[in-house]
Amino acid sequence: MAVYSDQHNFPSAAPRLLDCHPKEITVEAIEVVRLDGLVLVRAFTADGRFGVGTCNFRAPVLLPILKDLVIPSFLGRDARCVEQCVKDAYRQNYKYHGTPLFNCIAYVETACLDLLGQVTGKPVCALLGSVRQTEFDCYLSRMNRDTSAEEEADILARRVAETGARAVKFKVGGRMLNDEDSSPGRTETLIPLMRARLGDDTTLYADGNGSFSSAKAIEVGHMLQDNRYAWFEEPCPFEQYEATKAAADALNIPVAGGEQDCNLALFRMMITDRYVDVIQPDLMYCGGIIRALHIARMARENGMMVTPHSPKTNAELAQLLHFAAVVPNIGPFLEYNAGEQEEPSWYEPTFHLRPGGKLPVPLGPGFGVRYDDDIWERAETL
């Protein structure tokens, strides 16, 4: 087997950043605040301009890593060199390797990329590469396993009717329960029922969240094939790479995976050795947009589609959309949480689906998200 390294010997994923502005854009200060349950990171220049990174829900328990280990790797550095800062933050803290560290790196990288966009007046996607697409179809992604098959089908049928979305994903199996279903018979009932309820014009995905052994995954995968599903996501526990590959090799339906992974070497193994057919980095878990661009390039070089994991409805989607805008091998649908959560009222634009289940890329400066000026005074400093 080839020897892989996490971050060495990769060409730059974002070379345009170095030329985006004629002068150094020094990150003079970084603050972490909480507002209405969301954790935000702000990166400042000396003259008070700033960029904002919206963190995922895991941020509150990761604050020591974020503040004590990661932020120092970016302070006093040129934001145009954010790719090197990301590498240094990993190199200096590799003993903490894993998604907790890479989440924190992603939070700060996001704020620095937004800062570059604010200073240059350009959207992040234009700073990263050639913009290929500015609106995306989305698939509705359900998070629940506590429904019956009939209840789940009813919920998704209603949400499809409300949004016009042309693709959906739902959960099968018992989430890391070693072939035990979330309730007896739910998976076997739900797979054909969902096809019957939503019809042949709807693209269907099923997500196992590591529920199955390779033998059971193959059995469930054949059911999915028979009902014309478009992929089977994470059928086996994510760290059981050989089991996932055994399922992928035995099935005609594409097997998707990668959301739990953060090591570029493992991503390259999964891609080049075809452990999966669709690669699904989570932009936070894998360490940010720049690392995700490395993954997308590896996938493209091996004829593989990339469809990031991102079941959100809030401003975190801005990062996903700007990433997708520059990736030529992006999948046909981006992930969108099928729930009906309320977005905060203190930023624009909102990330509600447009008719037909579409989302536009917000193309203002940075990630295109505009925040009310008064929120920073009432935000809690962490």
N, C-alpha and C positions, 0 to 999 in steps of 0.2 A: 504494500500500500504506500502511496506517495506520502512524503512528509510535508505537513502543512504548518504554516505559521499564522498567528492571528492577525497581525497587521503589517508585517514586513513584506517587501517585494511587490506590493500593490502600487500601481501608478495612481496619481492623484485622482480622486473622484470628483473634485470641484476646482479645477485649475483656474477658472475665471475669477474666483474670489480674490486672488492676489492682485488682479488688475482692475478691480471694480471701482477704485478710488485712488487719486494720485497721491494722497497722503495717508500716513498711518492713522488708524482709528483705534486709539488705545482704550481698553476696558479699564476704567479707573475705579469702578465700584460695582458690586453685585449684591442685590438684596433679595431676600425671600419673604414673601408676604402671603397671608391667607385672607380670602374674601368669599363669603357665602359658601364655605366648604371647599373652594378651589385654592390650590397652592400655585402661586405665580412667581417666576423669577424675573428680575429686571437687571439688565446690564447697562451701565451708564458710561458715557464719555465725560471728560472733565467739564465740558460746557453744559451738561445737564440733559443732553439727548439720551434716549434710552430705547432699548428693545425689550420685548416681553416674551417669555416662554410660558405657555400653559402646561402645567404638569399633570400627569395622570393621577388616579386616586391612590396610588401607592406612595406618593410623596411624603405624607405625614410621618410614616414610620421610618423613612430613609433620611431624615433631616441631618443626623450626625455625619453620615457619609457625604451628603451633599455639601454641607457647610464646612466641615473640617478637612475633607480629603479632596473633593472635586473642584470647588470654587477657587482655591488657591492656584490651580493649574491654569486658570484663565485670567486672573487678575494681573494688571499691568502689561498684558499682551496685546498685540495688534489683532483686532477682530478679523481682519482680512486673512490672518493665519489660523483661523479657527480649526481647520483640519489638523494642523500640527498640535494645537492645544488638545484636541480630542485624543490624539495618539499619546501625548505626554500624560494626560490624566489617567489613561490606562496603564502606561509604563510605570508611573510613579506609585500606582495603587494596585498592581496586578495580583497581590496577595489577597485582594478582596474580589477577585474575578467572579463575575456572575451578573445576573440581571439587576440586583440591587445597585451595584456600581454603575452599570451601563444605563440604567434609568436616570441616575443623577447626572451622568455625562450628557445625556440627551436633553435634560432640562436646561442646562447652561448653554449647550450648543444652540438650542432653539432661540434663546434670548439673544445670543451673539449674532445669529443669522438675521433675526428681526432687526437688530441694531444696524447691521450693514445696510439693510433695505431702507431703514428710516433715514440714514445719513445720505445714501445715494439717491433716494427717491425712487427706487426700483423694487419690483416684487422679487421675493427670494428666488422663485423659479427662474427668472431671467438672469439672476446672478449665478445660478447653478449650471445652466446649460441651455440648449435650444428648446424653447417651449413648443411642444407638439400638440397639446390639447388643453382647452380651457373650460371644458365641461365634461362631467363624467356620469355615466349610468351607475346606479347603486343597487346593491342587493340588501334586502331587509334581513337583519341578523337577530335571531331570537336567542336569549341567554338562558332560558328556563328549561328545567326538567321536572318541575313539580306539577305539570299539567297532565291530564290524560291525553291520549292521541286525538280524541275528538275535540277537546278544548284547544289544543295546540293548532289544529287545522282551522278551527273557527277563528282564532285570533289572527293567524296569518292571512286567511282569506279576507278578513275585514281590513287589515292594514294594506294589503295589495289593492283593494278597492279604493281606499282612502288616498293612497299615494300614487297609484299608477305604476308602481315598481314592477319590473319584469323578471325579477329574480329574488329568491329567498333562501335563507339557510336556517336550519333548526338543529337541535341537539338530539342525538341518539345515544343509546347505551347509558351507563351509570357513572361516568366521569371517574376514571382511574379505579374502578371497582372490580377489575379482573373478571370480565364477562357477565357480571351481574347487572341487570337492567335497573333503571331508576324506579320502575314499577313493572310488575310481571307482564310481559307481552307488549309493552309500549312500542318498542322499536319495530317489531314485526308488523304491528298494526299501522303505525304511523307512516312508514315508507310508502306503501301503496295508497293509503288514504290521502296523503298530501298531493300525490300526483292526480288522483281522481278529483280532489277539490279544486286544485289550481289549474289543471288542464295542461295540455301539451305545449302551450305557448309560453309557459313560465319556466325559467331555468331554476332547477332545484339543486341545492347543495346540502349535504349532511355532515355534521361535525361530531366526531366521536369523543373528543377531549381525552384520548388515551384510554378509552373504556375496554378495549378488547385485546385478547391474545391474537397472534397472527392467524391462527386457525379460525377463530370466531370472526375476526375482521374479514377474512376471505368469504365466509358464509354471508355476512351482512353485505359485503361488497357485491356479491352476486345478486342479492335482492335489489340493491341500488341500480346495478346494470340493467336488470330486467325492467325496472321502472324508469329508465332513461334519465338518471341523475347525471349531473355534469362533473362532480367530484366528490370524493370521500375524504374529509379532512381529519387529520390526526387520529387514525383508527386505533393505533397502539400507543402505549405510554411513550412520550416523546424521547426519552433517553434510551429506549430500546430500539436503536436504529436498525438492527438486523431484522427485528420483527416487522417494522414498518416496511423495510425493503422486500421482505418475503411477501407481504400483502400486495405491495405495488407490483411486484413481478408476476403475481398470480392473477391479477385483475386487469380487465380492459378499461375500466373506469379510472380516470386519473386520481392519484392519491396526492393530497396536499398536506403540507406541514412546514414547520419552522418557527411558529410564533413564540415558542418557549426558548429558542436558542439565541445565543449572543456571541458565540465564538466564530469569527470569520473562517477559521480553518475547518470547523465542523460544517459550516454552510457550504464551503467548497467541496467537502467530501459528499454531502447530501446531493449537491448539484451534479458534480462530475461523475460520481459513481451511481447516480440515478436512484437514490434512496427514496425520492419523491418525484412526482411529475410536475407539481406546481409548488413554488417556494413562497412562503408567507412570513417574512420578517415583520415583527412589530417594531415600529419606528422608535419607540421608547425602550423596549426591552433589549433591542440589539445595539443601542448606543447612539441613536440619532440618525438624521437624514444622510449624513455623509457616509457613515458605515453602511446604511441601507443601500446607498448608490453603488458601493462596492459589490454588495450581494446581487443587486439587479444586473450589474455588468457581468458578473460570473454566470448568472442565469442566461443572459442574452447570448453569451459566447457558447453556451451549450444548448441553445434552442429551447429554453425553458421560459415559461411565463412567470411573472412575479405579481402577486396579489396580496398586499400587506394586510396583516391583522390589525383591525382598528374599529371595534364596535362602539362608536361614539356618536354623540349628537351635538357636541359643543365645539368650542374654538380649537380643541385638539385636531379637529378635522382639517383645519387650515394647513397644518404640516403635511398631512397625508395628501391633500390636493396639490400642494406645490411640488412634492416629491413625484407624484404621478404625472404631473404636467411635463416632466422632462425625461421620463422613462419610456423608451420605445417599445419595450416588451411588457408593458403593463397589461393586466388582465381586462376582460370585457366589462367587469363590474367592480366597484369599490364597496367596502363594507360600511353599513350604516345600521346603527342600533334600531331594532324594530319597535322598541318601547316608545312611550309618549312623554318623555321627560321634558320639563320646562327648562329652557335655557336662561342663564342670567340676563338681566335687562341692561347691564352696564357696558356692553360692547356691541358693535355692529361689524359685519352683517350677522344675522342669525343663520344657522345652518339647518334650515328646514328644506326638505326635498321639494324641488320644483315639479310641476306636472310631468308625468312619465318617469318619476323616480330619479331625477337628475340633480346634481350639485355642481354649481360653477366654482371655479377657482377664484378666490377673492384677490383681485389684482392691484390693490393699492400698495403703497410702500411696505416693505417687509412682507409679513404674511397676510397683509391686507385687512387686519383686524384693528378697528379703531376703538379705543377705550375712553369712557367718560373721564374727564379730568379730575372730578372730585372723589373718585373711588380710592385713590392712593392715600388720602387723608384718613379715611375710615378703615383701611385695611390693617389687619394685625401683622406686625412685624414678627417674624419667627427667628 
